Amino acid sequence: GILLFDIDNMKDINDSRGHNAGDELLKQVATILKLMESKTVTATRFGGDEFVLLYKNIKDRDEAIEISKKALRFLNAEGIGISGGIAIFPDDSKKSEDLLKFADMAKIEAKKNGKNNVACFHSLMQEKFLSKLNIETKMSKAMASRNFQLYYQPQFDAKTKELRGFEALLRWYDSDLGWISPEQFIPLAEETHLVLPLGDWVMTTALATIKEWEMKFSFNGIMSVNVSPVQFVQEDFIEKLFKKIEKSGIDKKHLEIEITEGVLIDNVEDTISKLNKIREQGVGLSLDDFGTGYSSLRYLQLLPLTTLKIDKSFVSNIAAKDGFEANLTESIISLVSKMGLNTIAEGVENEEQLKMIQKFNCRTIQGFLLGKPMPKEQCEKLLVENLSKINS
C-alpha cells in the first residue's frame, strides 16, 4: 500500500515566513519519516512538498490506514499538518501509476474534508473524477461554441409585489448530459479559471440586456450580476469592469454587483478598496449567502454594501415551529435595515414563507413563488406589464 501526502498550507508558510523556513520544514518532515522506516516501510520525497510512504506485506487496508494515521500523529505532535490519500495493491490496481493517481484522488478528498487527515481511495472517487473530467472537457467546448445561456430571475417588493429587478443567472444545457446544475459546473469553472472568460461573457451580456431594456421598456430597476472570487481578485478586474460599463452606456444605478463571502477570505483591505471604487461609480453592491460562511457583523460595518441577501437555507425553515430560523432571520433583517441596507430573502417558495418575510419587514423577495429564472424573452413580458402600470 502507499500513502501519498503533502504538507497543509505550505504556500502560506513560504509566503509568510520565507522559502528558507519552508525548506527547513521539509527537512523536519523527512527526519520524522526516517524514524518510521523499517523492513516493511519505506519513506520518500515525491516532489515539492509531497511525500510517499510505501508499505510492504501489509495484511489488509486497515493496516495501511493504521500506519498512515501513526504518521499523521507523529507529524501533528511537531505541529505539522498533512493531507494524504491511501491506495492498496492489488485491490485498487496492479499498476504503480494507477496507485499513485488513486492515492492523489484520495488526498484531494481528505483536503475537501478539512485537511490534516488521511482518506482511502474507493471506486466512487474515480467515477466522480471521470465525471468531473467529462464536464470540464465539455465546458471548454461549450465556451467555444457559446452554449451557455443567461437566465434572469425577477425580484419583487415583499409587500406591494412590484418588480424590483432581476438577478442574472448562468445556465448550461448539454446535448448529452441535459441541464447541468450551476452547483456542479461553477466550482469547476473556478478551479480551472474558466470562470474568467465565462464571467466576462456574463457581464457583457447582462450589460447589453440592461441597455436594451432601458431603451425598449424604460427599465428603471436593478440587474444583479454575480462575480466570482476568482474574478474579483484579478488585478485588472476593476479596470475591465469600468470599461465594460462605459462601453455599454447603461445608467450605472441599474447595475448591482453581487459578491459572496469568498472575496473576504484573502485580503480584506484590498477587497474594501475595490468595493469602494465600485460604489463611487454609483453601482450597487450585494452580499450573497450572508450567514452561511465566513461573514461577521464587522464586515457589514466595513463593506460599502447596498443590499444583503438572506440565504435560502434560513428562508426554507422560517415557518418551522421551533422558530430558530425565524428569530435569527428577523434579527438579521432588523439590524441590516437599521444600517440602511436593502434586504432580499432568497428561495421564497410558498405563501407561509412570504407572510413571515412580510412580518419581518424584509424589503425584497426572490423565489419560485413569484418568479422562476427565465429566458430574456419571458422577462420582457413582465417588463411590458410593468411599463403599462407606470403609464396608467
C-alpha positions in Angstrom: 0.0 0.0 0.0 1.0 3.6 -0.4 0.3 6.9 1.5 0.8 10.0 -0.7 0.6 13.2 1.3 1.5 16.9 1.2 2.0 19.4 3.9 -1.0 21.6 4.7 -0.7 25.3 3.9 2.8 25.1 2.6 2.3 28.1 0.3 1.2 30.2 3.3 4.4 29.2 5.1 6.6 30.1 2.2 4.8 33.4 1.7 4.7 34.5 5.3 8.0 33.1 6.7 10.1 32.7 3.5 11.3 29.8 1.5 14.2 29.0 3.9 11.6 28.3 6.6 9.7 26.1 4.1 12.9 24.2 3.3 13.6 23.6 7.0 10.0 22.3 7.4 10.6 19.8 4.5 13.8 18.6 6.3 11.9 18.2 9.5 9.2 16.1 7.8 11.9 13.9 6.2 13.6 13.4 9.6 10.3 12.3 11.2 9.5 9.9 8.3 13.0 8.4 8.5 12.2 7.3 12.1 9.2 5.4 10.7 11.3 3.4 8.2 11.6 -0.3 8.7 11.9 -3.5 6.6 8.3 -3.0 5.6 8.0 0.8 5.5 9.9 3.0 3.0 9.8 6.8 3.0 10.5 9.0 0.0 10.1 12.6 -1.0 7.9 12.6 -4.1 8.4 16.2 -5.2 7.7 19.7 -3.9 6.0 19.2 -0.5 4.7 15.8 -1.4 5.9 12.6 0.3 5.2 8.9 -0.1 5.2 6.1 2.4 5.4 2.6 0.8 4.1 -0.3 2.9 5.2 -3.8 2.1 3.5 -7.1 3.1 0.5 -5.5 4.8 -2.4 -7.8 5.8 -5.2 -5.5 4.6 -6.5 -2.0 4.1 -7.0 -1.5 7.8 -3.3 -2.0 8.5 -2.4 0.7 5.8 -4.8 3.1 7.5 -3.3 2.4 10.9 0.3 3.1 9.7 -0.9 6.2 7.9 -2.6 7.6 11.0 0.5 6.8 13.0 2.5 9.0 10.6 -0.2 11.7 10.9 0.1 11.6 14.7 3.9 11.8 14.6 3.8 14.9 12.4 0.9 16.5 14.3 3.0 16.2 17.5 5.5 18.5 15.9 2.8 21.0 14.8 2.8 19.8 11.2 -0.5 19.2 9.4 -0.8 16.9 6.4 -3.4 15.7 3.9 -3.0 12.2 2.5 -4.5 9.5 0.3 -4.1 5.8 0.6 -4.2 3.2 -2.3 -3.7 -0.5 -2.0 -2.1 -3.1 -4.3 -3.7 -5.2 -5.8 -7.2 -4.2 -4.6 -7.2 -0.8 -6.2 -4.9 -1.5 -9.1 -1.9 -3.6 -10.1 -0.2 -0.6 -11.9 2.0 1.7 -10.0 0.9 4.8 -11.9 -2.7 4.0 -11.1 -1.9 3.6 -7.5 -0.3 7.0 -7.3 -3.2 8.6 -9.2 -5.7 7.0 -7.0 -3.8 7.9 -3.8 -3.8 11.5 -5.2 -7.6 11.4 -5.6 -8.0 10.2 -2.0 -5.7 13.0 -0.9 -7.9 15.6 -2.6 -10.9 14.1 -0.8 -9.0 14.5 2.5 -8.4 18.1 1.8 -12.1 18.6 1.0 -13.0 17.2 4.4 -11.0 19.8 6.2 -7.3 18.9 5.7 -5.0 17.3 8.3 -6.4 13.9 7.6 -5.9 10.8 5.5 -8.5 9.1 3.3 -8.7 5.8 1.5 -9.3 5.5 -2.3 -12.6 3.9 -3.4 -14.1 3.4 -6.8 -16.6 6.2 -6.3 -13.8 8.7 -6.3 -12.7 7.6 -9.7 -16.3 7.9 -11.0 -16.5 11.4 -9.6 -13.1 12.2 -11.1 -14.1 11.0 -14.6 -17.5 12.8 -14.4 -15.6 16.0 -13.4 -13.1 15.5 -16.3 -16.0 15.0 -18.7 -17.8 18.1 -17.5 -14.5 20.1 -17.7 -13.9 18.9 -21.3 -17.5 19.8 -22.3 -17.3 23.1 -20.5 -14.3 24.2 -22.6 -16.2 23.2 -25.8 -19.3 24.9 -24.6 -17.4 28.1 -24.1 -16.0 27.9 -27.7 -19.5 27.1 -29.1 -21.3 29.7 -26.9 -23.6 27.1 -25.5 -24.1 28.9 -22.2 -27.3 30.9 -21.6 -28.2 33.7 -19.3 -31.5 33.4 -17.5 -33.0 36.2 -15.3 -34.9 35.7 -12.0 -37.2 38.5 -11.0 -37.1 40.2 -7.6 -40.2 41.8 -6.1 -41.1 44.2 -3.4 -42.2 41.9 -0.5 -45.4 44.0 0.3 -46.5 45.6 -3.0 -45.1 42.8 -5.2 -43.9 45.5 -7.6 -40.9 44.5 -9.8 -37.6 45.4 -8.2 -35.4 44.0 -10.9 -33.6 40.7 -11.9 -30.7 38.6 -11.0 -28.7 37.3 -14.0 -28.1 33.5 -13.6 -25.8 31.3 -15.8 -27.4 28.2 -17.3 -25.9 25.4 -19.3 -27.7 22.7 -21.4 -25.6 19.9 -22.8 -26.9 17.6 -25.6 -25.6 14.5 -23.8 -26.0 15.4 -20.1 -29.0 17.7 -20.3 -29.3 20.6 -17.9 -26.1 20.8 -15.8 -26.6 22.3 -12.3 -24.6 25.5 -11.6 -23.6 23.8 -8.3 -21.8 21.3 -10.5 -20.1 23.5 -13.1 -19.5 26.8 -11.3 -17.0 25.4 -8.7 -15.2 23.5 -11.5 -15.1 26.7 -13.6 -13.5 28.5 -10.7 -11.0 25.7 -10.1 -9.9 25.7 -13.8 -10.2 29.5 -14.1 -12.6 29.1 -17.0 -14.8 31.3 -14.8 -12.7 34.3 -16.0 -13.8 34.2 -19.7 -17.2 32.9 -18.6 -17.6 35.8 -16.1 -16.6 38.3 -18.8 -19.3 36.9 -21.1 -21.9 37.1 -18.4 -21.1 40.7 -17.5 -21.1 41.8 -21.2 -24.4 40.0 -21.9 -26.1 41.4 -18.8 -25.0 45.0 -19.5 -26.3 44.7 -23.1 -29.6 43.4 -21.7 -29.9 46.3 -19.3 -29.2 48.8 -22.1 -31.8 47.1 -24.4 -34.4 47.2 -21.6 -33.7 50.8 -20.8 -34.3 51.7 -24.4 -37.4 49.4 -25.0 -39.1 49.4 -21.7 -37.8 52.4 -19.8 -36.2 49.9 -17.4 -35.7 51.6 -14.0 -35.0 48.5 -11.9 -31.8 46.7 -10.9 -29.9 44.0 -12.6 -27.8 41.9 -10.2 -24.8 40.2 -11.7 -22.7 37.6 -9.7 -18.9 38.0 -9.6 -16.8 35.0 -8.6 -14.0 35.5 -6.0 -11.6 34.2 -8.7 -12.7 37.1 -11.0 -12.7 39.7 -8.2 -9.0 39.1 -7.1 -7.7 39.7 -10.7 -5.6 42.8 -10.8 -7.4 44.2 -13.8 -10.9 43.4 -12.5 -11.9 47.0 -11.7 -10.4 48.4 -14.9 -12.2 45.8 -17.1 -15.5 46.3 -15.3 -15.5 50.0 -15.7 -14.6 49.8 -19.4 -17.5 47.4 -19.9 -19.9 49.6 -18.1 -18.7 52.7 -20.1 -19.0 50.9 -23.4 -22.5 49.6 -22.6 -23.8 53.1 -22.0 -26.1 52.0 -19.2 -27.4 54.1 -16.3 -25.0 52.8 -13.6 -27.7 52.8 -10.9 -29.3 49.9 -12.7 -26.3 47.6 -12.1 -25.7 45.7 -8.9 -22.5 43.6 -8.4 -23.2 40.5 -6.3 -20.4 39.0 -4.3 -20.1 36.1 -1.9 -18.2 35.9 1.4 -15.4 34.1 -0.5 -14.0 37.5 -1.6 -13.3 38.3 2.0 -11.0 35.4 2.8 -7.6 36.5 1.5 -7.2 40.3 1.6 -10.0 42.3 3.3 -8.3 45.7 2.8 -7.9 45.1 -1.0 -11.5 43.9 -1.1 -12.8 47.0 0.6 -10.7 49.3 -1.6 -12.2 47.7 -4.8 -15.7 47.8 -3.5 -15.4 51.4 -2.6 -14.3 52.2 -6.2 -17.3 50.4 -7.5 -19.7 52.3 -5.2 -18.1 55.6 -6.1 -19.3 54.8 -9.7 -22.9 54.6 -8.5 -23.1 50.8 -8.9 -24.8 48.8 -6.2 -23.2 46.1 -4.1 -24.9 43.0 -2.8 -23.5 40.4 -0.4 -25.0 36.9 -1.1 -25.4 33.9 1.2 -25.0 36.0 4.3 -24.7 33.9 7.5 -23.6 30.7 5.9 -19.9 31.0 5.8 -17.1 33.4 6.9 -19.1 36.6 7.4 -19.4 38.5 10.6 -21.3 41.7 11.6 -18.0 43.5 11.4 -17.9 43.1 7.6 -21.3 44.9 7.4 -19.6 47.9 9.0 -16.6 47.8 6.8 -18.1 47.0 3.4 -19.8 49.7 1.3 -22.9 47.4 0.6 -26.3 48.5 -0.6 -28.0 45.1 -0.4 -27.8 42.0 1.8 -29.3 38.7 0.7 -30.7 36.3 3.3 -29.7 32.8 2.3 -32.5 30.4 1.3 -31.4 27.9 4.0 -32.8 30.4 6.5 -36.0 31.1 4.5 -36.8 27.4 3.9 -37.3 26.8 7.6 -38.6 30.2 8.5 -42.1 28.9 9.3 -40.8 26.0 11.5 -42.5 25.6 14.9 -39.3 25.9 16.9 -38.8 29.4 15.5 -34.9 29.3 15.5 -34.5 30.4 11.8 -37.4 32.8 12.2 -35.8 34.6 15.2 -32.4 34.6 13.5 -33.8 35.9 10.2 -35.9 38.6 11.9 -32.8 39.8 13.9 -30.6 40.0 10.8 -33.3 41.9 8.8 -33.9 44.3 11.7 -30.2 45.0 12.2 -29.4 45.4 8.5 -32.4 47.6 7.8 -31.2 50.0 10.6 -27.9 50.2 8.8 -29.8 51.4 5.7 -29.3 48.3 3.6 -31.9 46.7 1.4 -32.7 43.1 2.3 -33.6 40.3 -0.1 -35.0 37.0 1.0 -33.9 34.2 -1.4 -35.8 31.0 -2.0 -39.3 32.2 -1.1 -41.4 29.3 -2.4 -44.8 29.4 -0.6 -47.3 31.9 1.0 -46.3 30.9 4.5 -42.7 31.9 4.0 -43.9 35.2 2.3 -46.1 36.1 5.3 -43.2 35.6 7.7 -40.9 37.7 5.4 -43.5 40.5 5.3 -43.9 40.3 9.0 -40.2 40.8 9.5 -40.3 43.9 7.1 -37.8 42.4 4.6 -38.0 44.7 1.7 -37.5 42.3 -1.3 -38.2 38.7 -2.2 -36.8 36.3 -4.8 -38.0 32.8 -5.3 -40.2 30.4 -7.2 -43.4 31.7 -5.6 -43.5 34.8 -7.7 -40.9 34.1 -10.4 -38.5 31.4 -11.6 -35.3 32.1 -13.6 -36.5 32.8 -17.1 -35.0 33.4 -20.6 -34.8 37.0 -21.6 -37.9 36.9 -23.8 -40.2 35.8 -20.9 -38.8 38.5 -18.7 -39.8 41.1 -21.3 -43.4 40.2 -20.8 -43.0 41.2 -17.2 -41.4 44.5 -18.3 -44.3 45.2 -20.7 -46.7 44.8 -17.8 -44.6 46.9 -15.5 -44.4 49.7 -18.2 -48.2 49.7 -18.7 -48.7 50.1 -14.9 -46.3 53.1 -14.9 -48.1 54.7 -17.9 -51.5 54.1 -16.4 
